[in-house]
Amino acid sequence: MEQQVQKNNPLHGLTLEKIVTHLVESYGWEQLAEHIRINCFISNPSVQSSLKFLRKTPWARAKVESFYLYSLRKKKLK
């Protein structure tokens, strides 16, 4: 059962680093900070500092993962 759930999970197999890197490459730090209002994207942003914060902050990580999924759906519609 667990394997079936993971097979349908678009985040399965993706690292947080890949997600953040993809979002930065797609949107840039400034636009990303407008979409997700968290300080690690606003003040002196870097992938490493963002990962450090997101790994310790479940609510922020959930926002980033949600926005990543949104960006994939948006890309599919184009």
C-alpha positions as CSV (number, residue, x, y, z in Angstrom):
1,M,0.0,0.0,0.0
2,E,2.8,2.5,1.0
3,Q,4.6,1.9,-2.3
4,Q,1.4,2.7,-4.3
5,V,0.9,6.0,-2.4
6,Q,4.6,7.0,-3.1
7,K,4.2,6.1,-6.8
8,N,1.5,8.7,-7.2
9,N,3.4,11.3,-5.1
10,P,5.1,13.8,-7.5
11,L,7.6,14.7,-4.7
12,H,8.7,11.1,-4.3
13,G,12.4,10.8,-5.0
14,L,13.0,14.5,-5.1
15,T,15.4,16.1,-2.6
16,L,14.6,19.4,-1.0
17,E,17.7,20.8,-2.7
18,K,16.4,19.8,-6.2
19,I,13.0,21.5,-5.4
20,V,14.6,24.8,-4.2
21,T,17.1,24.8,-7.1
22,H,14.3,24.3,-9.6
23,L,12.2,27.1,-8.1
24,V,15.2,29.5,-8.0
25,E,16.1,28.7,-11.6
26,S,12.4,29.1,-12.7
27,Y,11.5,32.2,-10.7
28,G,14.6,33.8,-9.3
29,W,15.0,34.8,-5.6
30,E,13.0,38.0,-5.9
31,Q,9.9,36.5,-7.5
32,L,10.2,33.4,-5.3
33,A,10.1,35.7,-2.2
34,E,7.0,37.4,-3.5
35,H,5.2,34.0,-3.8
36,I,6.5,32.5,-0.6
37,R,7.0,35.2,2.1
38,I,9.7,33.6,4.2
39,N,12.8,35.4,5.3
40,C,15.3,32.8,3.8
41,F,14.1,33.9,0.3
42,I,14.1,37.6,1.1
43,S,17.2,38.4,3.2
44,N,20.6,37.3,1.7
45,P,19.1,34.2,0.0
46,S,21.1,31.2,-1.0
47,V,20.3,27.5,-1.6
48,Q,22.3,26.4,1.4
49,S,20.8,28.8,3.9
50,S,17.3,28.1,2.6
51,L,17.8,24.4,3.0
52,K,19.1,24.8,6.5
53,F,16.0,26.8,7.4
54,L,13.5,24.6,5.5
55,R,14.8,21.4,7.1
56,K,14.1,22.8,10.6
57,T,10.8,24.5,9.8
58,P,8.0,22.1,8.6
59,W,5.4,24.8,7.8
60,A,7.9,26.6,5.6
61,R,8.9,23.4,3.8
62,A,5.3,22.6,3.2
63,K,4.8,26.0,1.6
64,V,7.8,25.4,-0.7
65,E,6.7,21.9,-1.7
66,S,3.1,23.2,-2.3
67,F,4.4,26.0,-4.5
68,Y,6.7,23.5,-6.4
69,L,3.7,21.3,-7.2
70,Y,1.7,24.4,-8.2
71,S,4.6,25.4,-10.6
72,L,4.5,22.0,-12.2
73,R,0.8,22.1,-12.8
74,K,1.1,25.7,-14.2
75,K,3.9,24.5,-16.5
76,K,1.7,21.6,-17.8
77,L,-1.1,23.9,-18.7
78,K,1.1,26.0,-21.0
